[in-house]
Amino acid sequence: MTWTLGWIGWILWFAIEEGAALARGGTPATLSGHIWKWFAIGDDPHPRALTRLRRFALLAGLAWLTAHLLTGGRF
């Protein structure tokens, strides 16, 4: 039960943080805005190799997380 409450608290904190970011700063202040900044999404039509590597790491991580959640942890 403690872990469940912790995760619910984390989700609620995220919703509050994201809502405040939208209300006060708009999209650049949100998690999406920060990820786009950190991974230089949309900044350069011809990104450098390191930027491409960072983007690939993001894509691979998100692909793994999706597969992990959809397979019940088997992947």
N, C-alpha and C positions, 0 to 999 in steps of 0.2 A: 504494500500500500504506500510506503514511503516513496518508492521510486515513481509510482504513478502520480502522486501529488507533486513530486519534483518536476516531472515532464509537463504536467498540466500548468504548473507555475511558469515554466520556461516558455510554453506556448502563449500564455496570457501576457507575460512580459514582452515577448516579441510583438504581439498584436498591439500592445500599448505603445511600444517604441516605434513601430512602423507607422501607426496612426499619427503619433506626434510628429514624426518626420514628414509625413505627407501634409499635415496641417501647417507646420511652421516653415518647412524648407522646400516642399515639393519633391519631385522625383529624384533630384541629385542627393537628397539627404536619406533616401531609403536604402535598404539593403541592395536592391537591384541597381540603384544608381552607383553605389559604392563598388559593386562587382564589375559593372561596366567600366568604371574608372580604373580599378585595379588591374583589369585584364585588357585595357585599352580597346574596348568594344566600340566600333563605329568611329574611332579616331583617325585611322589610317587605312586607306584602301590597299596598301602594300606593306604590311607589318614585317618587322625584323624577325629573324629566326627565334630569338628568345621570347618574343611576344607570342609567336605561333606555338612555341613549346608550352608557355603558361596557359594559353587557351586550350591546348590539347589536354593538359593536366586537369583543367576545369571540366572539360567535356567527359574525359575518362572517369573522373570522380563522380560526376552526376549520373553517368550511365551505370556505373557500378551501384550507386545508391538506389537508383530506380530498380535495377534487377534484383538487388538484395531485398528491397521492400516487397516487390511483387512475387518473389519466390519463397517468402517466409524464411529468409536467411540461408537458403541453400546455395546461394551464389554470392 
